């Protein structure tokens, strides 16, 4: 897909699963979504999650709201109504990302 909108690193850090953060593990998830009006992703479903049980699939579903594709493909075809699979890699947030999030949310 040609991306029109992607989540910022801070958004990914904010949604990093608590269980994975406590275990200090990174992971991957893939979601399959319908391309809706304006290129927004809709009707998303998790299709894979590694490692299982750390919440990466749920985090990927939440992140889906922050993605959008261009409404026309590079071949000049409409993307509306198509389905795409979006792979997402999660890495533990850095100390700087955690500090920025704490400052933004009023935490310590």
N, C-alpha and C positions, 0 to 999 in steps of 0.2 A: 504493500500500500504506500501511497504518497501521503505523508502525514501533514495535516493542517494544524494540529494541536497535539502537544505531548505534555505529560506531567513534568513539573520542575523537580529537581533533585530533592528539594526540601519537602515537597508533597509526598514523594516516595518514602523519604525518611520518616515523615509524620505517620504514615500508614504501615510502617514496618511492624510485623506481628510481634506482640508482646512475648509470646512463647519463644519465638526465634531470638528475640533480643536477649532474653534471660539465658538461653542456651548458647548465645554468641555464634549462631550459625547463619550462613547465607542460604539462599535457595532460589528455585525457579518455579514459575507457574505459567501456564498458557491458558488463555481464554478464547473461546470462539464466539464471535459477535455478528449481529446483523448490522449492516450499514444503514442508518436511518436518515431522516431529513437533515440536511445541513452537514452530513458526514459524521454525525454523532453515532457512537456505538450503542446498540440496544440489544436486548434479549441475549445478554452474554451468559455463557456457561463455562465453568472450569473444565478443561480437558486433560490437564496434567498438573501435578504438584510434586516437587522434590525438595527436601525430604517431606514426607507426609507427616501430618500431625502438628505442624508448626504454624499453620494459619496463612501460608502463602497464597493458597487458592482464594480465600476470602478477601485478602488484601488486594489481589489482582482484580477481583470483581469490583471492589470499591474504586480502584484506580481507573476502571474502564470509563467512568464519567469524565475523566480528564483527557481522554483521547478523542481525536476526530480525524477523519481522512478527507482528502480533497474529493469534491463531488464528481470530478471527471478523472478517469485514469490517464496514464501517459499515452495510451492508445486512442484517447478521445471518446471512451465509452463511459456511460454513467455508472457510478458505484452504488447508487441507491438500490437497496434490496439484496445486495451481495453479502456473502458471509466471509469473514476473515478470521484467521487465527493469529492472536497477538501473544508472542512469547515475552515474558517479563523476568528479568534477573534481579534478585534482591541481594544486596550486600549489607552487612551490618552498618548502621549509620556511624559516621565518624564523630569524634568528640565535638568538633565544630558544628556539625549538623544538629547534634543533640542540644548543644548550648543555644543555638539559634532558635530551635523549637521551644526550649524552655523559656527563653526570653519573650518569644511571641505569645505563648500561652500563659505567661505570668508565673511559671514554675521556677524552681531554683536550679 
